[in-house]
């Protein structure tokens, strides 16, 4: 199958290698680029860190104190945290709900947490942690910046009907795909193949426009790629 991959460049290249190993032909079309925001980190102290994306790695590497415990959303993010120099890292199951539960079960309420996150981020896990009595400081250290247009290779493949499926990892990138496709006059083409999504929330962007979607059984890449096996 020819599979459209719309992740940011580094992530897209890693996914493309996995797809090639499975016998598929990836069509890489990053719709975002990860850039630092240069936002200063909070001056208050914190008891532990919360990390919801491997994109936080470069920012974490800048922190002078690598002793605090880090709660990562999943194994891939945990590996990036360790690469940044932290040793005491605990991984949740890949989603904000399990991350919040892990923290609430590990630390007493009242502790201060530093959430190293992107400029565009969801309310969870911070909302449920705050409700449980934690003080959550947000450091918006990076941003998934929208690209100006889909790459010519992807536009060509879409216009000539060469895409058999697309992979989508976040609600923000899904919305950007739809916007860029509309600007290129390609929205009807997106209805000709299924959109495989990391979660139901990601899939909602396409379902609202009547496009075929499938959501992964778990919020991780292995479960997402497994959806390809069920396609005709």
Secondary structure, DSSP 8 states (H G I E B T S, - for coil): -EEEE-S-HHHHHHHHHHHHHTT-EEEE---EEEEE------SS--SEEEE--GGGHHHHHT-S---SEEEESSHHHHHHHHHTT---EEE-SSSHHHHHHHHHHHS-TT-EEEEEEESS--STTHHHHHHTT-EEEEEEEEEEEE-SS--HHHHHHHHTT---EEEE--HHHHHHHHHHHHHTT-HHHHTTSEEEESSHHHHHHHHTTT--EEE-SSSSHHHHHHGGGG--
